[in-house]
Each structure stands twice: as structure tokens, then as C-alpha cells.
Amino acid sequence: MASKVIDGTSAAAPDDEPAEVRGHLPVQALASYPGLVLPLLLIAAALAVTVFASVQLWRMEARPLQDPTADMPRLYAQAAVEALRLNEAAEHHAGDPAARQEFIRLYHLLLRRLDQLEPVLRDRPAAAAVLDDEIANALIQLRDRDPAVVAYSPGDLAGLAARLTELERTLSRAGARVQGAHQAQQAERAARLYGILVLGAAAVLAGLLGLAWLVSCLLWTLRRVQDDRKLQLDLQRACDSAAYLRNIAAVIAHQMRAPLTVIDSAAQRMLSRPDLAQRPQDGAALLRIRRQVSQVLRFMDQAMLAGAVEGGTPLLHPRPVPLQDLVGMIMAHEGMGDGRQRLVLPEGPAGMRILCDPVLAFHALANLVENALKYSPAGNPVELCAAEVRGMAVISVIDHGAGIPLADQEAIFQRFWRGARATGQPGSGVGLWLARRLAEIQGGTIRVTSDGQSGSRFDLMLPAAGAGTMAARVAPGPSATPGRRAEVRRGDA
């Protein structure tokens, strides 16, 4: 906070950016970051499952080249082909040495095919179930009837041809059964893996959507933090500017109060001169000077008090104050002018005491009295009455003016508000607002009652300091007369 010097008195000037809100964004704004862990973990797990399923699908596609079981349909088919070729060669076996050698070669080739098929069936018992007794018997017989060792007669060749034909059919059926079972198993496995892929993709999509939602929430939170920080900066600057202006106003008021006090003292001394009785016009002018000086000083006091109330800095010094003293301060105020005529003391004991700050209570009550004098016709009385109700001292200011419309009875307590009936009347629009705020600061309030046509009643309610009730009308002053109703009357000045 910088400071400026005005006529020897320093006043604080607002900084460009308050130290309280200067710096980086609050750490609390980043509290949403841990929430990103859950969608990230979900995405990572879904990606891992998806990669696993993809690898398994790839391995399943490549497995026929690596898994011997996948070769079973091919082995069955090759064995069936060799059986057909051997069957054809058996027809040309007789009387031809070359055909006999070809027959022996094909015979051995068929045995090798069946030998290749046998370990696979032995290693896979489930698949071996497709090998029926015909294939087993044919394999045994073929091994026992090797043409390289045993000579074949035409009848043997005919029997071999029949067995080979049946073997070829059996091998074809077995190959088809194995291939169908293998394809069904592969299809089931592929369906499972594709289901895993779909679930993984859905999980990835859900994770991405959740991540996007959390990121949007985080960005929204950060934007709110930035907006709140900017609002805090603006508010702090406004408060600093208001405090700076209040300090300037205090300096100006302090500087103006001294010459105004000198003017008032000089006018008061001149009024005490004995030769002034011979110059009544000069006396009236001096009284007007004192009255105007008093009004200016009171306006300055109200302005400073309004600034203190708005800034939340008024100092309270509550103590029990007799109601007579408070009303006496009102009547002794120079700003009342000729309205202090016909003043009387209240009937009965004047023992009511109010728990208040006398300065703040004076300003609140003075504003109500001045407002009543201002808006009531000349010559009409403005009455003050007091009572204690449920531990509250109620001081009522009653005028007989034009009244306040019902729609305006709450608006009149707004700052700077002036109704249609205030046109042409002096004032700043802060008197009633300030009066109610001063009452609220001291634990009370102000209420207004008016039918909108004939007069208004303002009740200033403050905590009572003692028991007792005073319902009489009060208006003590220097010229008060006991035993009569008190009135505050507006003069013609």
C-alpha cells in the first residue's frame, strides 16, 4: 500500500495488486488432479486386455503353422490320397517289374503317412477318438503285408484294393470330423477373443469419456478459481480505493474543520458584543452564519460516519445514556434552528436509560428529527415520544406532513434513494440509510409507519439500560418547562 501526502497528512493509496491475492493460483484448485487416476487406470487396463486379445487372435491365426494338431486334417487327406494312388498301382502290379516297384514305393509312402498320423493321435486322445477300428486294423494289416517282403497273389491284390478303398473313405470321414471339430474350437475361441476386444474397446471409450469429463471439470474448476481470484482482486482494489477515498475525505474534513471552527467561534464572540442589540440585522446574519457552519460540520460528520459504517470501521463505546441527555444533545444542536421553540419536559419521571454509543445514537436520532422537520409543513409540530418495550427503548419521531407511500417505506432506507416527494428538498439521500445502519450497529433498528397521506412515525429502537417505562412525550432543552407536552417546531428560518 503506497501513501500520498496531502498538506502534511498522509493518505494510503491502493496498490495495483493487493499482496493478499498476489501470486499463483491456489493449490486447492489442483485438487481435481487425483481424480484423473481412475480413468487412466481404466484406460490402461482396457488397453492391456485389448492387446492381449489381439495377440491371442494373431497366435490363433498363426497356430496352424505351429500346432501339430492343426495338421491332422491335412495328414488325413494325404493318407487318403496315398491310399487311392496305392489302389491304382495295385491294378498294374501283376507282370510288370516297374509297376511292382512303384507299388512298393506307394505302399511304403502310405505307411509313412499313417506313421506320421499315429503320434499325433496318440498325443491328442480327444482327437484319437475319430480313429475307428477300421483305420487301426488297416494300419496293422498294412504293416504285416509289406509287398517288399510278402508276395501278393491276384486275390491278395483284390483284397488289398477293397481294404484301401474302405481306408480311403474312413480317412476322409475322419479328416472331415477332425477339421470340423478344429474349426468349431477355433470359432469359439475367436468369438471369445472378439468379445474381449469389444469389451476392451468399450472400456477404452468409457475411460476416454470419463477422462474428458474430468478434464472439463478440472478446466471449469480452474476457470472458477481464476474468476474468483480476479473478483477478489477487483474487490480488494475497490476496498483499497474506497479506503483511500475515505482517508482523503478524512484529511479534507480535518483541514476544513479548523477554519470552520474559527468562523463559528468568531461569530459567537460577535454575538456576545453589547452593541449588537442596536444592529438586529447583523445579529440575524451572525446566527445564520453559525447555523450554516453547524450544518456543514454536521454534513462532514455524517459523510465521515457513513464512510466508516460502509468500511465496517466505526468504533463503538456503548454505555448507559439517559434519554434526557440524548434529546438534550439534539435540542442543543445548532442545525435545529428555530425548530427548538416551545420545548417542554415530559410528564412523570424521566428515568429511561439507553445502552448505546452517545455519538452514534445522537446522529441516528438527529437524522430522524431533521428529516421530520424537512418534510412537515412550517408551523406543524414534530413530536418525540419514548417508551420501553420488551427490553428495547423506543424513541418515536412523529411528524404531520404528507406521509410516505407504502411502496416507498422500505426504499427510503436505501442509500442515495430519494422519492418523488423529495423533489426540491435539500439532502443527499443518505440520512435515513445512515440512521438505520447506526441503529443496527448498536443492536437496534428503525421502523417507519405511515398511511401515505397524513404524517409519518419513525421508531428508533435501541437496547434499554434499565427497567421502567416512559410513555410521556419528551423534548428537554435549555428553555424547557416541566409538566407540559414537548414539541419540536419548525421555524420560518
C-alpha positions in Angstrom: 0.0 0.0 0.0 1.6 3.2 -1.2 0.9 6.6 0.5 0.4 10.1 -0.6 1.0 13.2 1.4 -1.7 15.9 1.3 -0.9 19.1 3.2 1.3 17.3 5.7 -1.1 14.4 6.2 -0.5 11.0 4.6 -3.3 9.0 2.9 -2.9 5.5 1.8 -3.2 4.8 -1.9 -4.3 1.5 -3.3 -1.8 -0.9 -4.8 -2.2 -2.2 -8.3 -2.5 -5.7 -6.9 -3.0 -6.5 -3.2 -0.4 -8.6 -1.6 -3.1 -10.9 -0.1 -4.1 -12.2 -3.6 -0.9 -11.7 -5.4 0.8 -14.9 -6.7 -0.1 -18.2 -8.4 -3.4 -20.0 -8.4 -4.2 -21.7 -5.0 -3.0 -25.2 -4.6 -6.6 -26.2 -3.8 -7.5 -25.5 -7.4 -5.4 -28.6 -8.4 -7.3 -30.9 -6.1 -9.1 -32.5 -9.0 -5.9 -33.9 -10.5 -6.1 -37.2 -8.3 -9.5 -37.8 -9.9 -7.7 -38.4 -13.2 -6.1 -41.6 -11.9 -9.2 -43.7 -12.1 -10.0 -43.2 -15.8 -6.3 -43.5 -16.7 -6.1 -46.8 -14.8 -9.3 -48.0 -16.6 -7.9 -47.0 -20.0 -4.6 -48.7 -19.2 -6.3 -51.9 -18.1 -8.6 -51.9 -21.1 -5.7 -51.4 -23.5 -3.8 -54.3 -21.8 -6.8 -56.6 -22.3 -7.2 -55.4 -25.9 -3.6 -56.0 -26.7 -3.8 -59.5 -25.0 -6.8 -60.4 -27.1 -5.2 -59.1 -30.3 -2.1 -61.2 -29.6 -4.2 -64.3 -29.0 -6.0 -63.7 -32.2 -2.8 -63.3 -34.1 -1.4 -66.5 -32.5 -4.6 -68.3 -33.3 -4.2 -67.3 -37.0 -0.6 -68.4 -36.9 -1.2 -71.6 -34.9 -1.9 -74.0 -37.9 1.7 -73.5 -38.8 3.0 -74.3 -35.3 0.5 -76.7 -33.7 0.8 -80.3 -34.9 -2.9 -80.9 -34.1 -3.7 -78.3 -36.8 -2.1 -80.6 -39.4 -4.4 -83.6 -38.6 -6.9 -82.8 -41.4 -4.0 -82.4 -43.9 -2.4 -85.7 -42.7 -5.8 -87.5 -43.1 -6.2 -86.0 -46.6 -2.6 -87.0 -47.6 -3.1 -90.6 -46.3 -6.4 -90.8 -48.2 -4.7 -89.7 -51.4 -1.9 -92.2 -50.9 -4.4 -94.9 -50.4 -6.1 -94.0 -53.7 -2.7 -94.0 -55.5 -1.8 -97.3 -54.0 -5.1 -98.7 -55.0 -4.5 -97.6 -58.6 -0.9 -99.0 -58.5 -2.3 -102.4 -57.3 -4.2 -102.8 -60.5 -1.0 -102.7 -62.6 1.2 -104.8 -60.2 1.0 -108.1 -61.9 3.6 -109.0 -64.6 5.3 -105.6 -64.7 8.5 -105.2 -62.5 8.4 -101.4 -62.8 4.8 -101.3 -61.7 5.7 -103.6 -58.9 8.4 -101.2 -57.7 6.0 -98.3 -58.0 3.5 -100.3 -56.0 6.1 -101.0 -53.3 7.1 -97.3 -53.2 3.5 -96.1 -52.8 2.9 -98.8 -50.2 5.8 -97.5 -48.1 4.6 -93.9 -48.7 1.2 -94.8 -47.3 2.8 -96.4 -44.3 4.9 -93.3 -43.6 1.7 -91.1 -43.9 0.0 -93.4 -41.4 3.1 -93.4 -39.2 3.0 -89.6 -39.2 -0.6 -89.6 -38.2 -0.3 -92.1 -35.3 1.9 -89.9 -32.9 -0.5 -87.0 -33.4 -3.4 -89.2 -32.4 -1.5 -90.6 -29.5 -0.7 -87.2 -28.2 -4.2 -85.9 -28.5 -6.6 -88.5 -27.0 -9.6 -86.4 -27.8 -8.7 -86.3 -31.4 -7.8 -90.0 -31.4 -11.5 -90.8 -30.8 -12.1 -90.2 -34.5 -9.7 -93.0 -35.4 -12.1 -96.0 -35.7 -11.3 -99.7 -35.7 -11.0 -99.8 -39.4 -8.1 -97.5 -39.6 -6.3 -99.3 -36.7 -6.9 -102.7 -38.3 -5.8 -101.4 -41.8 -2.6 -100.0 -40.3 -1.8 -103.3 -38.6 -2.5 -105.3 -41.8 -0.5 -103.0 -44.0 2.5 -103.3 -41.7 2.2 -107.1 -41.7 1.8 -107.3 -45.5 4.7 -105.3 -46.7 5.0 -106.2 -50.5 8.8 -105.9 -50.3 8.6 -109.0 -48.0 5.4 -110.7 -48.9 4.4 -111.8 -52.4 0.9 -110.7 -53.4 -1.3 -113.0 -55.4 -4.1 -111.6 -57.6 -6.5 -112.5 -54.9 -4.4 -110.6 -52.3 -4.3 -107.6 -54.6 -8.1 -107.7 -55.0 -8.5 -107.8 -51.2 -5.9 -105.1 -50.7 -7.8 -102.9 -53.2 -11.0 -103.3 -51.2 -9.3 -102.5 -47.9 -7.6 -99.5 -49.5 -10.9 -98.2 -50.8 -12.5 -98.5 -47.4 -9.4 -97.0 -45.8 -9.6 -94.0 -48.1 -13.2 -93.4 -47.2 -12.5 -93.8 -43.5 -9.6 -91.4 -43.6 -11.7 -88.9 -45.5 -14.5 -89.1 -42.9 -12.0 -88.9 -40.0 -10.3 -85.9 -41.6 -13.6 -84.1 -42.1 -14.6 -84.8 -38.5 -11.3 -83.6 -37.1 -11.4 -80.5 -39.3 -15.0 -79.7 -38.3 -14.1 -80.0 -34.6 -11.0 -77.9 -35.0 -12.9 -75.2 -36.9 -15.6 -75.2 -34.2 -13.0 -74.9 -31.5 -11.2 -72.1 -33.3 -14.5 -70.3 -34.0 -15.5 -70.5 -30.3 -12.1 -69.2 -29.2 -12.2 -66.4 -31.8 -15.7 -65.4 -30.6 -14.4 -65.1 -27.1 -11.4 -63.1 -28.1 -13.5 -60.8 -30.3 -15.8 -60.3 -27.3 -12.8 -59.4 -25.2 -11.8 -56.9 -27.9 -15.2 -55.3 -28.0 -15.3 -55.0 -24.2 -11.8 -53.6 -24.2 -12.7 -51.1 -26.9 -15.8 -50.1 -24.9 -13.8 -49.8 -21.7 -11.2 -47.6 -23.5 -14.0 -45.4 -24.9 -15.6 -45.2 -21.4 -12.3 -44.3 -19.9 -11.7 -41.6 -22.6 -15.1 -40.2 -22.0 -14.6 -40.2 -18.2 -11.2 -38.6 -18.7 -12.7 -35.9 -21.0 -15.4 -35.2 -18.4 -12.9 -34.9 -15.6 -10.6 -32.7 -17.7 -13.6 -30.5 -18.5 -14.5 -30.4 -14.8 -10.9 -29.5 -13.9 -10.8 -26.8 -16.5 -14.1 -25.4 -15.2 -12.7 -25.5 -11.7 -9.6 -23.7 -12.7 -11.7 -21.2 -14.6 -13.8 -20.6 -11.5 -10.6 -20.2 -9.4 -9.3 -17.7 -11.9 -12.6 -15.8 -11.9 -12.8 -15.9 -8.1 -9.2 -14.7 -7.9 -10.0 -11.9 -10.4 -13.1 -11.0 -8.4 -11.1 -11.0 -5.2 -8.5 -8.7 -6.9 -11.2 -6.4 -8.1 -12.9 -6.4 -4.7 -9.6 -5.8 -2.9 -8.8 -2.9 -5.3 -12.3 -1.5 -4.8 -11.9 -1.7 -1.0 -8.4 -0.2 -1.2 -9.8 2.6 -3.4 -12.7 3.2 -1.0 -10.3 3.2 1.9 -8.1 5.6 0.1 -11.0 7.9 -0.7 -12.1 7.8 2.9 -8.6 8.7 4.0 -8.7 11.6 1.6 -12.1 12.7 2.8 -10.8 12.5 6.4 -7.8 14.6 5.5 -10.1 17.2 3.8 -12.6 17.2 6.7 -9.7 17.6 9.1 -8.3 20.5 7.2 -11.8 22.2 6.7 -12.9 21.7 10.3 -10.3 24.1 11.7 -11.3 27.2 9.6 -15.0 26.4 10.1 -14.5 26.2 13.8 -12.7 29.6 13.7 -15.6 31.1 11.8 -18.1 29.7 14.3 -16.1 31.0 17.3 -15.7 34.4 15.7 -19.5 34.6 15.0 -20.2 33.5 18.6 -17.9 36.2 20.0 -19.5 38.8 17.8 -22.9 37.8 19.1 -21.8 38.4 22.6 -20.9 42.1 22.0 -23.2 44.5 23.8 -23.6 46.9 20.9 -25.1 44.1 18.7 -28.5 44.9 20.1 -28.5 48.1 18.1 -27.9 46.2 14.9 -30.5 43.4 14.8 -29.8 42.6 11.1 -26.2 41.9 12.0 -27.3 39.6 14.8 -29.6 37.7 12.5 -26.8 37.3 9.9 -24.4 36.0 12.6 -27.0 33.5 13.7 -27.4 32.3 10.1 -23.6 32.0 9.8 -23.4 29.8 12.9 -26.4 27.7 11.7 -24.8 27.2 8.2 -21.4 26.4 9.8 -23.1 23.9 12.1 -24.9 22.3 9.1 -21.6 22.0 7.1 -19.8 20.4 10.1 -22.7 18.0 10.6 -22.7 17.1 6.9 -19.0 16.4 7.1 -19.5 14.3 10.3 -22.3 12.3 8.5 -20.1 11.8 5.5 -17.2 10.5 7.6 -19.5 8.4 9.6 -21.1 6.9 6.5 -17.7 6.0 5.2 -16.8 4.4 8.5 -20.0 2.4 8.5 -19.6 1.3 4.9 -16.0 0.3 5.6 -17.0 -1.6 8.8 -14.7 0.5 11.0 -16.9 2.6 13.4 -15.7 2.4 17.0 -18.4 1.6 19.5 -18.3 3.0 23.1 -21.6 1.8 24.5 -22.7 3.0 27.9 -25.9 3.8 29.7 -27.1 7.2 28.4 -30.1 9.0 30.0 -32.8 9.7 27.4 -32.9 13.3 28.6 -29.2 13.7 27.8 -29.6 12.3 24.3 -32.6 14.5 23.5 -30.8 17.5 25.1 -27.9 16.9 22.6 -30.5 17.1 19.8 -32.1 20.3 21.1 -28.7 21.9 21.6 -27.6 21.3 18.1 -27.4 24.5 16.1 -28.7 22.8 13.0 -32.2 22.6 14.6 -32.5 26.4 14.1 -35.9 27.9 15.1 -37.4 24.4 15.4 -36.5 24.3 19.1 -39.3 26.7 20.1 -42.0 25.6 22.5 -39.9 22.9 24.2 -41.2 21.3 27.4 -40.1 18.5 29.7 -42.1 15.2 29.7 -44.7 14.4 32.3 -43.7 12.0 35.0 -40.2 10.7 35.9 -37.5 10.9 33.2 -35.6 7.8 34.2 -35.2 5.9 30.9 -31.6 5.0 30.1 -30.4 3.7 26.8 -27.4 1.3 26.3 -25.8 3.0 23.3 -22.9 4.9 21.9 -24.0 8.5 22.6 -22.3 9.9 19.4 -23.8 7.3 17.1 -27.2 7.4 18.8 -27.2 11.3 18.5 -26.5 11.1 14.8 -29.3 8.5 14.3 -31.9 10.5 16.2 -30.8 13.8 14.7 -31.3 12.4 11.2 -34.8 11.4 12.0 -35.7 14.8 13.6 -34.1 16.7 10.7 -36.0 14.6 8.2 -39.3 15.2 10.0 -38.7 18.9 10.2 -37.8 19.0 6.5 -40.9 17.2 5.2 -43.5 18.6 7.5 -45.2 22.0 6.8 -43.9 25.1 8.6 -45.7 25.6 11.9 -46.7 22.0 12.4 -45.1 20.3 15.4 -42.7 17.4 15.3 -43.3 15.2 18.3 -40.9 12.9 20.2 -42.2 10.2 22.5 -40.4 7.3 24.2 -41.3 4.0 25.8 -39.6 0.8 26.9 -40.9 -2.3 25.1 -39.5 -5.8 25.8 -36.1 -4.5 26.9 -35.9 -2.0 24.0 -36.0 1.7 24.3 -38.3 3.0 21.5 -37.9 6.7 20.6 -40.6 7.8 18.2 -40.3 10.8 15.9 -43.8 11.8 14.7 -44.5 14.4 12.0 -47.7 15.7 10.4 -46.5 16.1 6.9 -47.7 14.4 3.7 -46.8 10.9 4.7 -44.8 8.2 2.9 -46.4 5.9 0.3 -46.5 2.2 1.3 -44.4 1.2 -1.7 -41.6 3.6 -0.7 -41.4 2.8 3.0 -38.6 0.3 2.6 -36.9 2.1 -0.3 -36.3 5.2 1.8 -33.7 3.3 3.8 -31.7 2.6 0.7 -28.6 4.7 0.2 -29.0 7.7 -2.1 -32.7 6.9 -2.7 -35.0 9.9 -2.9 -38.7 9.7 -3.5 -40.9 11.8 -5.8 -41.9 14.0 -2.8 -38.3 14.8 -2.1 -38.0 16.9 -5.3 -36.9 20.4 -4.5 -35.8 19.5 -0.9 -32.1 19.6 0.1 -30.4 16.4 1.0 -28.1 13.7 -0.1 -30.3 10.6 0.3 -28.0 9.0 3.0 -29.7 10.3 6.2 -32.2 7.5 6.8 -29.9 4.9 5.5 -27.2 6.0 7.9 -29.7 6.3 10.8 -30.8 2.7 10.3 -27.3 1.4 9.9 -26.2 3.2 13.1 -29.1 1.7 15.0 -28.3 -1.8 13.7 -24.7 -1.5 14.6 -25.8 -0.8 18.2 -28.2 -3.8 18.3 -31.4 -1.9 17.3 -33.2 -0.8 14.2 -35.6 1.8 12.8 -39.2 1.2 11.7 -41.5 3.5 9.8 -45.3 3.7 9.9 -47.3 5.9 7.6 -50.7 5.7 5.8 -49.2 7.7 2.9 -51.4 10.7 3.4 -51.1 12.3 6.8 -47.8 12.1 8.6 -45.2 9.5 9.4 -43.9 7.9 12.5 -40.2 6.7 12.8 -39.4 4.4 15.7 -35.7 4.3 16.8 -35.2 1.1 18.8 -32.1 0.7 20.9 -31.4 -1.6 23.9 -32.6 -0.2 27.2 -30.1 0.0 30.0 -32.7 -0.3 32.9 -36.2 -1.1 33.8 -39.1 1.3 33.7 -41.4 2.8 31.1 -41.7 6.3 29.9 -44.7 6.9 27.6 -44.7 10.7 28.0 -43.6 12.9 25.2 -40.0 14.2 25.8 -38.1 17.1 24.5 -35.9 18.7 27.2 -33.9 21.7 26.4 -32.5 24.9 27.9 -35.9 26.6 28.0 -38.0 23.6 28.9 -40.9 23.9 31.3 -41.8 20.9 33.5 -45.3 19.4 33.3 -46.2 20.1 29.7 -46.1 18.1 26.5 -42.9 18.6 24.5 -42.9 19.7 20.9 -40.2 20.4 18.4 -41.5 23.0 16.0 -40.1 24.1 12.7 -39.5 27.8 12.4 -39.5 30.1 9.4 -35.8 30.5 9.0 
